Amino acid sequence: MKINKITILAVILLSSYFVHAQTIPVAVSDGLNTALTYANTGAANVLELTDSGGQYYCTATTIVSPITIRAQAGLAVKPTIIIKGCKALPFLKIYDSFTLDGVILDGYDPVAATYDSVQHVFAIAVLAGSTNEKPDFALKNCVVQNIYKFGDPATSKDGDIFDVSTGARAGVLLFENTIFTHTGDEAIRAINTHKAPVAVEGNFCTTMTVRNCTFHDIRGSSIKIEGDGDSTNVDSQVLIDHCTFNKSQVRVIWHRDLQNTVIRNLLVTNLMQGNDQMDNCISIQGNGTTVSYVDTFNVTVPNHTSGFLADAGSWSGAKRTGTFDAATIYNLDPMYADAANGDFTLAANSPVRTMGSDGKALGDVRWAGQPTAVKDLNTVPTTFSLEQNYPNPFNPTTSIEFSIPSAGKYSLKVYDMLGQEISNLIDSELNPGVHKVTFNGNNLASGLYLYRLSGSNINLTRKMLLLK
């Protein structure tokens, strides 16, 4: 779909008739910056990239309205967003909730054969106390690579992927099923809370989950996070679970002044001295923080339990510390397929395939060919979503899945392109969770149809194609 004046007018008219916000398809020829400008008006909340393997060039911008960018379901190859024009500043400054799902983000331009100068790919910039404080952020099923602040991977010692700016505060942070690779500095960081304590709560986010992720060739700590050093505040609740760290800076997790963090089921291998000269695989500070089920192999500090530090100091001087479970800290060769080239597939006889706390493999379980449970219907969602129907196109039946984070009355209805209601699939009270229904178009003619999820403060619409 061409996003020109005529198209925008048509979409606005359609939106005013059916919904308050909607999904729009975006081809490479449409221009991702043009689509983001449109979505930032609030007229669309989902930008769906439609070109399989497409290279979407995009210059630095801001997010000021809730936006999701995702790959269209069923694409053979992930679309790539080529980062341009950052000038050693952030690529996306985020002032409202944002999700990126199923794409590659690349700081390298294959046409110009140059690296862009990127300070942060994502920067949570909305300050505590502002109107839209605590925006949610999700990075799922993505690859983020080649991020260097000064554009030269040979010399750049800066350039990270995610940052919480000084004085800013996020809501729910989710990093899932994502590969972080080739950076000048940290991959995920929130290190400014002690420098400029956040008002009231004193934390950088409500919750942060890093799950089933891989970190490779990261020159700073892969994850560097900290609290404000005030033990009377409730810290950000953090879970780091089933992650693989390879050829990254020693001290892959640098954790300071955070209580009750859970770190488990990790593979930590082939580490290097990066920007900082470190001497531990993982360091933690904070009462109740635990590290367990970790395999280290071929690291540049002594292997096994001596490669860990439960630090007794803190920015606040509170002398609080966490604990390591020495009984579940291992020193085994995970038997990767080709670690040097970023293939961490575990051999069939790898000893770590069933060593996790949950009986799964240590590290990112995707390398073991194990399910990630992203679609666990028992998990309570944190945001509303309406998924693309599957299959699409369909004949005559298709499944529609949606997520609701709170109980209430919801409706799911199907319309033709003239706005006439075709079917009322759901119109009832629903509990929080992931819901799935089947739509049967046996009595309908081939063509485009709309399906709409409505409820308190939520209106989401998608298109589906019936082909007979």
N, C-alpha and C positions, 0 to 999 in steps of 0.2 A: 504494500500500500504506500503510495506516495504521500508524504506528509506536507502538502502544500495548502494554500489558503482554502481551496475548495474542499479538500479532505477534512481540514480542521473544522470548517463550518458544518460539514455533514456530521462529523463526530459530535460536535457540540449539540446539534439538533437532536441526534439520536440519544445522547446522554441526558438531555433535558426531558426526554420522553420516558426513558426507561430507568436510568440510574444516575447516581451522583458521581460515580467514577467507574472506569472500566479498563479492560485490557485492550491494548492496541498492538498489532503486529508491526515489526520494524525490520525492513530489509536494509542491506548495506547501502543501497542507493538512496534510501530515505535520509540517512545521516543520524547517527545516535545523538549528537549534540542538539539537533533540531527536535528530536523526540523528547529529550530530557527537558528542554526549554518548555515544551508543551505540557509535559507531566508536572513540572514545577508549578504550574498554574492551578493544580488540583483537578484538572479535567480528566486525567488518567492516573491510575495507581499501579498499573503493571505494563511494562514494556517487554514484549516478547520477541526475541531475536529469531528470525525465521530462516536465515541462510546457513545451511550446513557448511561448516568450515569457513564461514564468511569472516573477513577482516574488517571490523568496525573501527575506523579511526575516530578518536574522541579526544578533545582537548580538555584541560582542567576546568572544573565547574563546581557548583555548590548544589546541595540537595536541601530544598526548603519545604518540601511536601512529602508525605509518605510515598515511597516509590519502591517497587520491586523490578529488577531487571533479571530476566531468566531466558534460558534457551527454550525454544519450542520443543515440545515433547516429540520424541521419535527421530531427532536429527542424527544422521550417521556420524558426524564429526562436530565436536563442540565449536560454537562460534568464538572468535577471538576479538577482544577489545584491545586495540593498539593505543597505548598511552602516549599523548603528544602535548607539547607546550606547557609543561609544568614549571620550567625555569627554576628548578631547585626548590619548589614549593609543593604543597599537597595536590594530588590529582582530584580527589573528591573531598570537599569540606562538608561535613554532614551536620545539618541542623534539624533534621526530622528522621523518622524511622526509615531504614533502608535495608533491602535484602538483595543479594546477588546470588544467583543459583544457576549452575550448569554451564559456566562459561570459562574461558581462559583470559586472564588479564596479563598483558605482556608489555614490559618497558622497552622492548627491542622492536624497531621498525625494520622488517625484512626487505622492504623496497629500498629505503634509504640506507640500509645497513648501518644504523646508528642507534645508540641507546638514549632514551630521554633522561633528563635530569629530574629525578623524583625524590622529594623529601619524604613524604608519606603517600601511600596509595589511598588510604582512607584515614581521615582525621575527624574524630568526634569533636566538634568545635562549639556546640551550644553550651553556654556557661550555666553552672548551677544557679538556680533562681530565675532563669529565663523562662519565657512562655512555653517553649517546647523542650524543657530540660528532660533528661533521661530518655533520649530516643533509643529505640531498640535497633540492634544491628545483627544481621545474619549473613554469613558467608558459607555457602553450602555447595558441595559437588563441583568445586572450582579448582583451577590451577592458577597461581599467581607467581610470576617469574620475571627475572631480569630487572630488578629494582635497584638502581644506583643513583645517589643524589647528584653526583657530578658526571654521570653519563659514561664513565670509563670503568668497566669491571676490574681492570688490572690495578687501578689505583684508588678507586672510591672506597672510603671507609664509612660511608653513611648511606642512607636510603633504606627505609623500612616499610612494612606493609600496612600495619594498623597501629594507630596512636590515639590516645586520649589526651587532648590538649590541656595545658595548664589551666586549672579552674573549671574544667568541663566535667560533666558527669553523664554516664550512659545508663540505660535501663538494662534490658536483657541482652547479653552478648552471646552469640552462638557461632562457633567455628566448627564445621562438621564436614567430613568426607572431602577434605581439601588438601592440595599439595602446595607447599610454600617452598620455592627454590630459587637460588641465585640472587642473594640480596647483599647490599653493602653493609647492613647492620641488622637490627632485630627484625623478627617476623611480626610478633605480637607484643605490644608494649603499652603499659600504663604506669609511668614512672614519675609523675609530677605531683601526686597527692601530698607528699610530705613537703614539697616546695611551696604549694599554695593550697592549704587545706580547704576541702570542699565544705561549704556551709552545711550545718545541721548534721547530716549523716556521716560526713567525713570519709566517704568511699568513692571509688572511681566508677562503679556500676552497681546494679542491684545483684545480678548473678552473671557469671561467665562460665561457659562450658566450651572446652576444646576436646573434641572427640573424633576418633578415627581420622586423624590428620597426619601428614608426613612432612617433615622439615629436612631439607637437603641443601647443603652448601649455603649455610646462613652464617655470616661473618660476625654477627653479634649474638647475644643469647637468643635462642629461638623464641622463648617466652620470658619477658622481663616485666614483672608486675609488683606493685607495692601499695600498702595502705598508708594512712596518715600518721601512724605512730602513736595514736591515742587509743589506749586499750579500753576506754569507756565507750567508744563508738562501736557500732556493729559493722564489721568489715564486709566487703564484697564477698559473696559466697562463690567459691571457685572450684570447678571440677576439671581436672586434666586426665583424660582416660583414653587408653588404646591409641597411643601416638608413637610414631617412629621418628627418631632423630639420627641423621647420618651426615658425616663430613660437615659438621657444624661446630661452632665455637664451644670449647669446654665451658661448662656451666650452662647447659642447654636450657635449664630453668633457673632463673634468678628471682627468688621470691622473698620479699621483705615486708615485715610488719603486717601480715595477714593471718588471721586466726581461722582455724577449722577448714582450711583448704584440703582437698582430697586429690592426691596424685598417685596414679596406679596404672599398671598394665602397659609399661613402656619398653621399647627397644632403644637403647642408646649405644651407637656404634661409630667407629672410625672417626673419632672427634679430632679437631684441629685447634691450634691457637689462632684465634681471630683478632678482632680489634683490641680486645682486652686480654691481658695475660692472667688466666684463671687456673685454679688448681683443684676444682671439684666438678663432678658431673652435674650435680644438682645441689643448690643451697636453699634452705628454707628458714624462715623466722615466723613464729606465731604459735601460741598455745593451741592445741587441738589439730594442728596441721600434720598430716600423715603421708608418708611415701611407702609404697609397697608394690610388690610384683614388678620388678624392674630387672631387665637383663642388660648388662654392659659388656661390650666386646671390642677389643682393639681401640681403646681410648688412650689419650695421652697422659692420663693420670693413673695412679695405681687402680687396678680393676677391683671389682667387688665392693665391699662396704667401705673401704678407705677412700673411695672416690666420691663420698657424699659428706655434706656438712649440714648439721642441724645447728645453725648459728645461734649463739646465746646473746648476741648483741642486736640492737635495732636502732632505727633513727631516733626513737623516743628514749633510748637507754633503759627500756623496761625489762631487759634481760628475759625475754620470753622465747621459748624454743618449741620446735615441733619434734616429731619422732620418725625414725626409719625402722621398718620391720626387716631386720637383718636376715631373718629366715627366708624371706622371699626376694632377696637381692642376689641375682645370679651372674655368672660369668661363663656364658655359653656362646658358641658360634651359631647365629641364627640361620646360616646357610642361605644367604641371598642369591638370587639368580645372577645379577650383574650390578652390584652397588655403585661401581664407578660411573655407570651410565644411567643411574637413577631407577634401576629395576630391582625392587626389594621383594619380589615374589619369593615366598618361602619354599624351600625344597619339600618334597612329600615327606621326607624323614627328618625335617627340622625339629630339634628338641623343644622349640618354644611354641609349637602349634597348639598345645593344649595347656599351657602353663599359666594362663590368665586367671584372675580371681573368679571369673565367670565360666572357666573351662574353655574359653576361646584362646586364640593365639595372643601372645604379647605383641604390642605395637598396633599399628593400623591394620585392622583385621581384613581389609580389602586385599592386602598382599597375600593373605592366606586363602582367598576365595571364600571367605565366610560372610554371612549376612551381617549388615550393620544395624538392622532393626530400626531404621529411620522411619519406617511405616508402621511402627508398633501402635496398634489401635488402642492400647491401654495407656499410652502416654498423653497427658493433658497438654494441648498446644498452648503456646504463649501468644499467638496472634491468629487473626482470622485469615483463612485462605480458601480459595475455590480453585480446584485443580482442573486442568484440561481433561475433558472426557476421554475415555479410552475404551475401545479403539476410536480413532477419529481420522478419516471418515469412518462411518459405521453403517451397518445394514443387518437387521433392523434395530438391534439392541446395543446399548453402550452403558458404561458405568461412569458415574459422576461422584467424585469424592470431595469433601470439604471439611474444614477444621474450625471449631469454635472454642474459644478459651473460657467462656462463661455460660452458665445456664440461662435460658430464656426462650421466648417464642420466636421461631424462625420459619421462613417459607423458602421453598425451592421450586421455582416455576419455569416453564418453557414457553417461549414466545416465537411467533413467526416474525419475519422482518418488517411486517406492517404494524407490529405491536399488539397483535391479538394473542391472548393467552391460549396456549395449546394444551398444556397439562399442568396440574398442580401436584407435584411429586411429594412435597412435604408442607404441612401447615400446622405445626404443633409445638409444644414445649419440648426442648431438647437439653440433654446434659452436656457438659463440656467434653470434648473429645474429637476424634476423627470419625466421620460418618460417611457411608457409601450407599448410594441408591442406584437402581437400574432403570433406564429409560427405554421404552419400546416405541419405535417410530413406525410400526408395521402399517398403520393406517394413514401415514403422511406421505406426501410427495417428496421426491428428492429436492434438496436445496439447503440453504443456510438457515439455522435456527439459533436463538439465543436462550441461554439458561441463566437464571438470576437467583442469587442467594440474598435474602433480605432479613433484617432483624433490627434490634435496637442499635442505632448508630452504625449499621453496616449495610452496604449495598454493593455486591460484586456481580459482574456479568462476564460471561464468556460466550464465544461462538462455537458451534459444532456443525458438521457437514454430514447430511444423510445422502448416501449414494446408493441407489437401487439398480 
